[in-house]
Amino acid sequence: MFARLRPYLPTAALAFLIFYFGFHAFTGEGGLLQSDKRDAALVAKSRELAELRAQRQDLEMRAQLMRDTSLSRDLLEERARSLLGFADPRDYVIRMKP
């Protein structure tokens, strides 16, 4: 009986491999049925990128104001008070837990 099925073994193995890879192409981690998860991740990463770009732009502007060519006295005073822990007697200080 095994001798009669022997010619069909390569065909059966090939069919099994096609089924196996086809199944994982649809249901695997990067499969076709996972596109909604990829879209949601893309939207979340796009939001994060926009936030990081805004933060970078703010930091670049602050760095520009602290350069020798265009030094902002207000920003310099604010940073010095913050780093050294000093306050003007007329300032209201609100302490918050970090």
Secondary structure, 3 states (H helix, E strand, C coil): CHHHHHHHHHHHHHHHHHHHHHHHHHHCCCCHHHHHHHHHHHHHHHHHHHHHHHHHHHHHHHHHHCCHHHCCHHHHHHHHHHHHCCCCCCCCCCCCCC
